Amino acid sequence: MLSVKDCFSPVLVSHSSYSSETNWEWYYLSMVDETNYQQVKAATSASAFGGFFAGDFNYFQEQRRHYFEMHSESIKYYQTMSSNVSSLPPSWQPTIQKCIADTLRASSTAGLTYFVANSTPERFRLEIKYTSTESFYFGPWVKSSEIVGGYVEVDGQKRRSLYPDCWTSKSSFTCPNVNSTNEFIVIRDDPNKTVSIQLNLSNEKHSTSFDVEIVPKEIHCDSTYEGSKRETIVLPSVPIMLSNYSYGSGGWESTIWTARAIAPGKVTAIPSYTYSDPTNMHLLLSANADQMRSAALVAKSVHQMDITADPYWQNDVILFVGTQNGGPAGKTMNITAEYQLSTESCHDVDWK
């Protein structure tokens, strides 16, 4: 069987700059394996993906696993879809198609070669070619070619075999030649079930059977904080940063400062916070309309946050907004945060 991954190395190297393609990074990373790792590493070291290739192949696998998990993507899904030329970024398709055609045409080893590519979850493309070392040998005859779990359409009719039936069961020479048709579009009865192909040829040693696995199912994950235990943590000290805004008027203006911290989960409460030097530190309070307007303005302008509480937070981001009248620069805050971690459950989604 032709391994389509043999055609990936040239496309990975020659098209490594096509970072604007839809889902390009998923295809790119999914197609790297031990056989092409060093070649892709050399072509990628100076790109945005260079960090993935900072170590050996085991290091790369671990970085890739984290990357796909972080984005809730399936590596297996893209590995399978990448064997389908029509699913690849358009700029890659000619390179892959030429490689497949050249491999099938130029195979110097006598025997049967077949190539499978899923076009959609419901159907796949199958290419079959027999190559002989003999000058006038046209290939074996197909005695039977059963499709289990799928069919091909011929003149609007379903056929459960790749090739038409033999004219008569008395002579294999009345059966179709294996090279009489090289490409088939097989439609699955159920996109969630494997299709089996059975080829019974006149040359018994080249008879074969193989399964075509389904396109890996999409993964749906649900997360919830319901029932999640609340934890409390003292966060590392965060710096107090002065902004370009001020609060007050009539000679009583004070510079507005912010302190931004990240909790390990969804913030549910701020039990306490302290300053390294509390001299003249005043938090802008949500209970005061004027102070709240000033705090909301700075939060939006400086941190792109819409704040609604005091202290203010959004999920894992905690933002303190207040004023500093004098005192030394370089102050910090120590924050105690109560938080929850979400629980996640994932399952495969059947193809419809």
N, C-alpha and C positions, 0 to 999 in steps of 0.2 A: 504493500500500500504506500502510495506517495505521501510523505509527511510534508504538509504544507508549511510547517515551521521552517523548512529549509529555504523557503523563499522570503523569510522575514528579514534576514540579515541585510541584504542589499536595500530593502525599503526603509529599514530603521536608520541606516547610515545616510542614504541619499536624501531622505526626507525629514531629517531630524529638526529642521528649522520650521516646520509647518505647525507651529504651536497654536495657531488660531483655529485649527480645524475643530469641529464639534466632537467632544469626547476624545480628542486626540491623546491626552495624557493617559486615559484608561487603556486604550488600545496599545499605546507605546510601551507602557510598563508591563502590561499583561503578556506581551509577546516575548519578553526577555527570558531566556533559560540558560542553562549551563553551557550549551553549545555555542551561543552567540554573545554571552555575557562580556567577554573581553573586547570583542569587536565593537559592541554597542557602548561599552565603557569608554573606549578611546574616542568615540565620536560624540560623546555626551558630556565629558568631563567639564567642559567650559560652559555648558548650558544651564538652564534653570534646574535641571534634574541632576546636576553634578553631585549633590549631596547623597543621592541614593547609591552612587557608585564609589563611595569613599573607601570601601573595604572590599572583602572578598564576596563571592556569590551568596554565602550564608547571610552576611550582613545586609546585602541588597534585598534578599527575600524578607528579612525581618522588617526593614524599612518600608518595603512595598506593602506588606501585610498591614502595618500600622496605618499607612496612607489610605488603603482601601477601606479599612474599618472606620477610620475617622470620617470618611465621606459616605459611609453606608453603601458601598459599592461591592459587587461580587467579582472577584478575580476570575473565577471559572466562567462567568457569563461572558466577559470580554475575551477570554481566551478562545471560547467556542465561536463567538460572533466574529472574531478576527480571522477565522478560517473561511469566512464568507466574503468573497470579493465585493459584492454589492453593498455590504455593511461598512466597509472601510472608508476612510476619508477619500474623496474623489481623486486627490492628487496621488494616492498610493495605488489605485486600482490598475493602471496600465503595467506597473512594475510586477505586481503579483500575477496578473493574467499572463504576461509574457513568460514569467518563470515557470508557471504551471504548464503552459503550452510547450515550452522548450523541453521540460523534463519528460513529459509524456511522449513527445515526438522523438527525442534524441536518446531515449533509454537504450543502452547497449546490451542489457541483460534480457535474455529471452524469458517470457513469462507474462503473467497478467498484472496489470497495474490499475488500481482504482483510486479515485479521489472523491471525497464527500465534502460538501460545503452546505451548511444550513442557510437557506435564503431567508426564511422566516420561521417562527416556531411551528408553523403548519406544514412546511415543505422544505425539501432539500434537493440540491443538484448533485447528481452522481455521474462521474465520468469514468468510463472503462476503456482500456486499450490493451490489446495483446501485441507484444513485440516478439518477432522471431529472428533468429540468426540465419535462417534458411532463405534463399533468394526468392523462391516461389511458394512459400507457405503462407496461407492467408489467415491462419489462426484456427483454433478449435471451433467446433460446432456447439451450439447451446442446446442441450437436451431439455433442460428446464431452468426456469429463472424465477422462482417464487418470491413474492413480496409478502411478508407477514406483518400486518399492522399498517399497511399502506397500499397505494395503487398508483398507476400512471393513467393518464387520460389519452385515449386514442379515438379520434373522430367523435369526441363527445361522450365516449363510453369508458367506464372504469375497467382497467385490466389489472389483475393481481399477479402479473409477471412482467419482467422488464422487456423480454423479447416475445414475439408471437410464437404460438405453438408450432411444433414440427408438423410438416404436411402429413406424415405417417409415422407411426411408432415403430415400423419395421426397419427403418434405415435412418441413422443419424445424419446422413448426407442430405436429408430433406429438411434438417433443422437450420435455423438462421445462423450465420457466422457471427462470432463474438464481436468482430470489428464492423459489422453491418450498421450498427448504431453505436455511437460513442458517448452520447450525452442523454441523460434522462432527468426529468423533473418528477420526483416522487412526492406524493401528497400523503400525509399521515392521516390515519383514521382518528387518532387522538394525539394532539400535540404534547400531551403529558406522558406518552408511552413510547418506548423504544420500538424502532422498526428493524426487522431482520431481513436480510437479503441472502438468498440461497442460489448459488450458481452451480449447476450440474453440467459440466462440459464433456465433450467427446474425449478430450485428453484428461483423464481422471486426475492426474497429479496437479492440474491447474484448477480443478474444481474447488470452490471455496464458499464460505458463508461468513457473514460478519453482521454486527449490529450497528445501527446508527443511533447514537444516544440523542436524547432531547436537548434542546437549547436550555442551558441552566435557567431555572426559574428565577424571576425577580424576587427580591427579598423585601418584605414589608415589616417594619419594626414599629412598635408602639412603646412610648415611654410615659411613665407616670410618677408623680411624687406621692401618690396616695399610699399610705402605709409605710412610707420611708422613714427610718429613724432620724431624728434630729441630732446633729453633732455640733459641738462647740470647739472653736479653734482660735488661738491667738496668732494672728497673721504677722508676717515679718514687717518691720517698721517701714513706713512709706514716707517719702519726702513731701513737705508742704510747699506747693509751687504758687508763686504770685502770678496773677493774671494782669491784663491791661485794663481791667475794669475796676471801678470804685463804687462804694455804697455811701450814701449820705449827701449832705449839701450844707451850704452856709459856713464853710470852713471846718466842718466836722466830717469831711470825707475820709473814708478808710479804704485801703487797697483790699480787693477781694482775692482770696487765695483758694486753692482747691487741693484736695488730697484724694487720690484714686487708688483703690485696693481691689484685688481679685480674690474671691473666696473659692474653695474647691467645689462648691455646688450652689444650689439656689439659696439665696440669703432669706432667712425668715425673721431674723431680729439682730440688733446690734446691742448686746448687753452692756458694753462699755467701750470707751475710747479715751486715750490720754495723750498729752502733748509732751515732747521732750523738754520744752520750756513753755509753760502755760501763760507767759506774760502777754496780757492784752490780746488773747485769742478769743474770738466770738463767732460761734456758728450762726449762720443765717437760718432762721427758724421758719418752718412751713406755717406755723400758727399766725405769723405776722405777714399780712398781704404784701406790704412793700418789700420786706426781706425775701419773701418767696419769689416775687417777680424778679428781683435781682439775681437770686440763686438760679432760677430757671434759665435766665438769659445767659449766664456764664456757663452753665452746664451744657446748654445747646451749642453755644458758640465755640467753646474750648474742647468739650468732650463728646459732642454730638449725642447727648443723652437728654431724654425727656423725663424730668424728675417729678416725683409725686409724693415723696415721703421725707421724713426727717429723722435720722440721716437718710440720704437718698440712695436707692439701689435698683438695679435691674438684673434679675437672676443672680449671676455671680459677681457683678460689678458693683462696688460700693463707692459712692462719691460724697465727699464732705466739702461743703462750700461755706466760707465764712470770711471774717475780716481780721486783719492783723494791724494793730496800732503799735508800731515800734518793735523793739526787741531784736535780738540777733537773727541773722539769716541762717538758713540751713536747718530749720526746725523739722522734726519728723512727728509722725503719729503712730501709736500702737493701738491696734483695733482688735477687739474680741468679737467674732462673728458666730452666729448660729446659722446652720445651713442644713440642707437636705440633698442627698444624691438621688437621682432618678433611677428607677428600675426599668429595665428594657426587656421586652420579649419580642422575638423575631420569628417569622415563619415564611416558608415559600408560598408564592402566589401561583396557583395553577394558571396555565395558558388557557384562554377561552377560544 
